[in-house]
């Protein structure tokens, strides 16, 4: 009875990804089969990826986050690759390649549509897959990305939310890729 109640609170993606994780751990499926199945959860993938020449890939786009009484100021960096991948790193305190290479990061995916950048979070935690899209305007010269709204696809009825604009500024000197999880 308790198991049934717990299962009702889980999303379909949570259940499927949990099963796939177990099958991979027991050797019933290969890593390629696991990746292929998990990739079907995401909206942005290599099949529907479209790039934009304005998005710069050599360096990183950086946002400075102000500190408060609990946290000291830190930075968030997004490094775009030629494929649909973005390497995102969080909470590093110095803008240098040495520090960025030691920072922990995550993968996201991106595509562009009608001159807008669409960034999809690819977070997993407790086998739960999130589909959160963030939309950004790309400046004419590609030096800034201004994120202004989010869309949550995890809900039954996707909804858009306006957010406080977050501006990321291009820094050509930050070329390191953060430490990625396995």
N, C-alpha and C positions, 0 to 999 in steps of 0.2 A: 504494500500500500504506500509506504513512504517513498519507494523508488518511483512509483507511478506519478506521484505529486512532483517529485524532483524533475522527472522527464518532461512534464507538461510545462515547466518554467524555462526549459532550454530551447534555444532556437534550433531550427533544422540544420543550420550551418555548424553549430556547436556539436550536435550529435554526429553529423557526417565527418567533421574534421577529427573528432575524438576516435571514431572507428578507424579512420585512415591512419592516425598516429599509432594505434595499437597494431594494425596490420603491418605497418612499416617496422615497428619494433620487433615483431615476431618473424619477420622475413617473408611474410606472405605476399607482399608487393615490393616492387623496386622503388628506389628514390625517384626515378623518372615518372613512374605511375602515380606516386604520391604527389609530386609537383604538378603534374598534369591535372589531377583531380582538384587540388587546392586552387590552382589558377582559374578554374571555372567560377569561383566565388567572386572574383574581382571584375569590376567594370572595365578598367583599362588594362589591356594586355598587348602583347606584341602584334596581335591580329588587327587591332583597331588603333594602333599608335600612329599619331601624326605629329611630327616635330614642327618647329617654327625657327626660322633662321635668326630671329631676334634673341632667342634664348641662348645665352653664352654657356659653353661647356668647359672651357679651359680652367677657370677659377671657380669660386663659390659665391652664392648669394647669401648675405649675412643680415640678421636682424639682432639688434642689441636690445636686451630686455632689462629694464631698470630693476634695481634691487629694492627691497623693502626691509622691514625690521627683522624678518626671518631669513631671507635669502639675499645673498650679495648679487650685484649685477653680473649677468652672463650673456652668452651669445647662442644663437641658433644658426646653423649653416646648412644650405642646400646645395649639393653638387650634382649637376645634371649630366647624364651619360647619353651617348648616341642612341642607345636602345631606349626603351620606355622607363628605365630605372632612374631614381633619384636617391642619392645617399644623403640622409639627414642626420645631423649630429646635434646634440643638445647639451646645454649646461657646461660649456667650457669657458674659461675665464680670460684667456689671452688669445688674441688673433695672430696665431703663428702656425705654420705647418707642423711643427713638432708637437704642439699641444693638440692640434686637430687630429693627428695620426694616432694619438693615445686616447682620444675621446671615444665613447661608445656611440654607435649610431644604429639607424634602422633603414630599411629599404622602403621606398614608396614608388609609385608609378605615376607617370604623367603623360598627358597628351595635350594637344591644342585644338581648339575649335573656334572658328570665326575670330581669330586674333586673341583669344583668351587662353590662359593656361589653366588646366584642370589637374590638380594634384590629388591622388588617391592614397590614403593611408593604408599601409599593409601591416597592421599590427596583429600579433597573435599573443594572447595571454589566456592561459587555462583552456587552450584549444578553441578559443572563441575568435572568430574572424570579424573584423570591423570593416564596413564600407562607408567611409566618410570622405566626401569629395570637397576640396576647397578650390574656389575659383579666384583667379588673379588676373589683373590687367597687366600687360607687358608694355613698358614704356617704348616710345618710338625708337630709341637707340638701344634698348634691351638692358639698360643699366639698373633698372628697378622693376621689382615685381610687387604689386599691391594686391594683397589678398583681401577680399571684401565680403564674401559669403561662403556658407558651407551647405552641403546637402547630405543628409543622413539616409543611406539606402538600407540600413539594417532594420528600419521600421517597416511595417506593412505598407504604409502610405508614405513614400519619401517626402521629406519636407525640407524646405530651404530656410535658412536662418541668416539674417544679416549679422555680421560681426563687426567689431571695431576694426578699422583698416589696419593691416599690419604690412609694413613696408620692408622689403628685403633689398639691400643694396649690393651690387656686384663688386667683388674684390678679386682682381685677377691674380693676386699673390697667393691666395689660399687654394692650393691644388691638391692637398692631401686628402685621402679617403679615410674616414673613421673606422674603428674596429666594428665589424659586422657580426651579429649573432649567428650561430651555426644553424 
